[in-house]
Every structure is written in C-alpha cells, then in structure tokens.
Amino acid sequence: MPRKPTKTQERSLTADERETVILMDDGSNVAKISTHQKRIYTKLRNNPAAKFIEDITCGASIGGMFEIPANLISFRTQRKVPPKLSAKQKEAAKERARAAGAARRAKKS
C-alpha cells in the first residue's frame, strides 16, 4: 500500500539521491533491497524471485522495497573475461555469424 506523500516526497530525487541499499544479515536467508534506481527497480520487478514489499516512489523518481532470497545476491569482483578460442573455434564462430547474417538478409527480402 503506497504511503501518503509528504511535502519532501513531492519533488523528484537528484542523481545522488537515487540509490540502492541491500540489507542482509547472518540470521536470515532473505535480502531486503530498497531502490530508487530505475534500472535496478525494473530488474527486480521482472524477477520472479523478488517479492515487491512497498512502493517508495518520491515525486517522479520511482522506488520500491523488495525481498529476495539472499543466496541469489552476488557481488562481482572482476570483469568477466571472454574465453580464449582456438583457431578452429574462431572459424566456426565466423561461419555461424555469416550464416546468421545471410538468413537475416534473406528474411528481409
């Protein structure tokens, strides 16, 4: 159920104020996420494992509180490095790309 907006909630949040907070503890297997970042909000709304708890929209800045199983939260510490391909694998990938491009061009015609 949405809260009754206060005077400060009638204005939109600045970029520095739009944040995401994740609360986790050792005593619970649930993570609580509060966000005003549209990209994160949309991902959580579309995630079947995330339970929408409360609307915390502030002015035009959309916001929500969610619960999600804590084991689904992951913190990446490195960039994902693409695997090294052998010459044979590279050639096979090129062939697949050529075939896909030809199929797309044929479909448009």
Phi and psi in degrees as GROMACS dihedral restraints (atoms count N, CA, C in turn):
[ dihedral_restraints ]
;  ai    aj    ak    al  type     phi  dphi    fc
    3     4     5     6     1   -66.7    20    10
    4     5     6     7     1   145.6    20    10
    6     7     8     9     1   -76.1    20    10
    7     8     9    10     1   156.1    20    10
    9    10    11    12     1   -74.3    20    10
   10    11    12    13     1   124.8    20    10
   12    13    14    15     1   -67.2    20    10
   13    14    15    16     1   138.2    20    10
   15    16    17    18     1   -93.2    20    10
   16    17    18    19     1   175.5    20    10
   18    19    20    21     1   -59.4    20    10
   19    20    21    22     1   -40.2    20    10
   21    22    23    24     1   -71.7    20    10
   22    23    24    25     1   -23.7    20    10
   24    25    26    27     1   -81.5    20    10
   25    26    27    28     1    -8.1    20    10
   27    28    29    30     1   -77.7    20    10
   28    29    30    31     1   -17.9    20    10
   30    31    32    33     1   -94.6    20    10
   31    32    33    34     1   156.6    20    10
   33    34    35    36     1   -79.1    20    10
   34    35    36    37     1   157.4    20    10
   36    37    38    39     1   -82.4    20    10
   37    38    39    40     1   149.7    20    10
   39    40    41    42     1   -78.9    20    10
   40    41    42    43     1   169.1    20    10
   42    43    44    45     1   -58.4    20    10
   43    44    45    46     1   -38.5    20    10
   45    46    47    48     1   -70.5    20    10
   46    47    48    49     1   -24.1    20    10
   48    49    50    51     1   -87.1    20    10
   49    50    51    52     1   -21.1    20    10
   51    52    53    54     1   -78.9    20    10
   52    53    54    55     1   106.2    20    10
   54    55    56    57     1  -136.4    20    10
   55    56    57    58     1   167.4    20    10
   57    58    59    60     1  -123.0    20    10
   58    59    60    61     1   132.0    20    10
   60    61    62    63     1  -122.7    20    10
   61    62    63    64     1   129.1    20    10
   63    64    65    66     1  -113.7    20    10
   64    65    66    67     1   122.5    20    10
   66    67    68    69     1  -110.3    20    10
   67    68    69    70     1   122.5    20    10
   69    70    71    72     1  -137.0    20    10
   70    71    72    73     1   147.9    20    10
   72    73    74    75     1  -142.2    20    10
   73    74    75    76     1   168.3    20    10
   75    76    77    78     1   -74.7    20    10
   76    77    78    79     1   -18.4    20    10
   78    79    80    81     1   -87.7    20    10
   79    80    81    82     1    -4.9    20    10
   81    82    83    84     1  -134.9    20    10
   82    83    84    85     1   150.9    20    10
   84    85    86    87     1  -101.8    20    10
   85    86    87    88     1    19.8    20    10
   87    88    89    90     1  -120.7    20    10
   88    89    90    91     1   136.9    20    10
   90    91    92    93     1  -102.3    20    10
   91    92    93    94     1   136.9    20    10
   93    94    95    96     1  -105.7    20    10
   94    95    96    97     1   126.5    20    10
   96    97    98    99     1  -120.6    20    10
   97    98    99   100     1   128.3    20    10
   99   100   101   102     1  -117.6    20    10
  100   101   102   103     1   126.0    20    10
  102   103   104   105     1  -143.1    20    10
  103   104   105   106     1   146.9    20    10
  105   106   107   108     1  -122.2    20    10
  106   107   108   109     1     8.2    20    10
  108   109   110   111     1   -88.2    20    10
  109   110   111   112     1   120.5    20    10
  111   112   113   114     1   -58.5    20    10
  112   113   114   115     1   -41.5    20    10
  114   115   116   117     1   -63.3    20    10
  115   116   117   118     1   -44.0    20    10
  117   118   119   120     1   -69.4    20    10
  118   119   120   121     1   -42.5    20    10
  120   121   122   123     1   -56.9    20    10
  121   122   123   124     1   -47.2    20    10
  123   124   125   126     1   -63.6    20    10
  124   125   126   127     1   -42.9    20    10
  126   127   128   129     1   -62.2    20    10
  127   128   129   130     1   -40.3    20    10
  129   130   131   132     1   -70.0    20    10
  130   131   132   133     1   -40.2    20    10
  132   133   134   135     1   -62.5    20    10
  133   134   135   136     1   -33.5    20    10
  135   136   137   138     1   -87.3    20    10
  136   137   138   139     1    -6.2    20    10
  138   139   140   141     1   -88.7    20    10
  139   140   141   142     1   117.1    20    10
  141   142   143   144     1   -63.8    20    10
  142   143   144   145     1   -21.4    20    10
  144   145   146   147     1   -81.4    20    10
  145   146   147   148     1   -18.2    20    10
  147   148   149   150     1   -88.8    20    10
  148   149   150   151     1   128.9    20    10
  150   151   152   153     1  -100.6    20    10
  151   152   153   154     1   121.2    20    10
  153   154   155   156     1   -73.5    20    10
  154   155   156   157     1   125.3    20    10
  156   157   158   159     1  -103.0    20    10
  157   158   159   160     1   -48.9    20    10
  159   160   161   162     1  -154.5    20    10
  160   161   162   163     1   143.5    20    10
  162   163   164   165     1   -85.0    20    10
  163   164   165   166     1   122.6    20    10
  165   166   167   168     1  -121.9    20    10
  166   167   168   169     1    35.4    20    10
  168   169   170   171     1   -59.0    20    10
  169   170   171   172     1   139.5    20    10
  171   172   173   174     1  -127.4    20    10
  172   173   174   175     1   105.1    20    10
  174   175   176   177     1    63.3    20    10
  175   176   177   178     1  -126.9    20    10
  177   178   179   180     1   -89.8    20    10
  178   179   180   181     1    -0.8    20    10
  180   181   182   183     1   -89.4    20    10
  181   182   183   184     1   107.8    20    10
  183   184   185   186     1   -66.9    20    10
  184   185   186   187     1   146.0    20    10
  186   187   188   189     1  -157.1    20    10
  187   188   189   190     1   155.3    20    10
  189   190   191   192     1  -160.4    20    10
  190   191   192   193     1   160.1    20    10
  192   193   194   195     1  -113.9    20    10
  193   194   195   196     1   136.1    20    10
  195   196   197   198     1  -133.0    20    10
  196   197   198   199     1   157.6    20    10
  198   199   200   201     1  -122.3    20    10
  199   200   201   202     1   140.1    20    10
  201   202   203   204     1  -146.2    20    10
  202   203   204   205     1   145.8    20    10
  204   205   206   207     1   -55.0    20    10
  205   206   207   208     1   130.7    20    10
  207   208   209   210     1   -61.0    20    10
  208   209   210   211     1   -29.3    20    10
  210   211   212   213     1   -70.4    20    10
  211   212   213   214     1    -9.6    20    10
  213   214   215   216     1   -90.0    20    10
  214   215   216   217     1    -6.7    20    10
  216   217   218   219     1   -84.5    20    10
  217   218   219   220     1   132.1    20    10
  219   220   221   222     1  -136.7    20    10
  220   221   222   223     1   138.5    20    10
  222   223   224   225     1  -113.3    20    10
  223   224   225   226     1   118.2    20    10
  225   226   227   228     1   -85.8    20    10
  226   227   228   229     1   134.1    20    10
  228   229   230   231     1  -108.4    20    10
  229   230   231   232     1   -10.7    20    10
  231   232   233   234     1  -137.5    20    10
  232   233   234   235     1   160.3    20    10
  234   235   236   237     1   -73.1    20    10
  235   236   237   238     1   145.6    20    10
  237   238   239   240     1   -74.7    20    10
  238   239   240   241     1   122.7    20    10
  240   241   242   243     1   -98.6    20    10
  241   242   243   244     1   126.5    20    10
  243   244   245   246     1   -64.3    20    10
  244   245   246   247     1   148.5    20    10
  246   247   248   249     1   -68.0    20    10
  247   248   249   250     1   151.0    20    10
  249   250   251   252     1   -76.6    20    10
  250   251   252   253     1   128.4    20    10
  252   253   254   255     1  -102.4    20    10
  253   254   255   256     1   143.8    20    10
  255   256   257   258     1   -75.5    20    10
  256   257   258   259     1   168.1    20    10
  258   259   260   261     1   -59.4    20    10
  259   260   261   262     1   -39.1    20    10
  261   262   263   264     1   -65.1    20    10
  262   263   264   265     1   -42.4    20    10
  264   265   266   267     1   -66.6    20    10
  265   266   267   268     1   -37.9    20    10
  267   268   269   270     1   -63.3    20    10
  268   269   270   271     1   -43.2    20    10
  270   271   272   273     1   -64.7    20    10
  271   272   273   274     1   -39.8    20    10
  273   274   275   276     1   -65.0    20    10
  274   275   276   277     1   -38.9    20    10
  276   277   278   279     1   -66.1    20    10
  277   278   279   280     1   -39.8    20    10
  279   280   281   282     1   -61.8    20    10
  280   281   282   283     1   -42.6    20    10
  282   283   284   285     1   -63.1    20    10
  283   284   285   286     1   -42.6    20    10
  285   286   287   288     1   -62.6    20    10
  286   287   288   289     1   -40.9    20    10
  288   289   290   291     1   -65.3    20    10
  289   290   291   292     1   -41.9    20    10
  291   292   293   294     1   -62.0    20    10
  292   293   294   295     1   -44.7    20    10
  294   295   296   297     1   -64.0    20    10
  295   296   297   298     1   -41.5    20    10
  297   298   299   300     1   -65.2    20    10
  298   299   300   301     1   -41.2    20    10
  300   301   302   303     1   -64.3    20    10
  301   302   303   304     1   -42.4    20    10
  303   304   305   306     1   -64.6    20    10
  304   305   306   307     1   -40.2    20    10
  306   307   308   309     1   -65.2    20    10
  307   308   309   310     1   -39.9    20    10
  309   310   311   312     1   -65.8    20    10
  310   311   312   313     1   -43.2    20    10
  312   313   314   315     1   -65.6    20    10
  313   314   315   316     1   -38.6    20    10
  315   316   317   318     1   -67.0    20    10
  316   317   318   319     1   -35.4    20    10
  318   319   320   321     1   -66.8    20    10
  319   320   321   322     1   -37.0    20    10
  321   322   323   324     1   -70.9    20    10
  322   323   324   325     1   -27.9    20    10
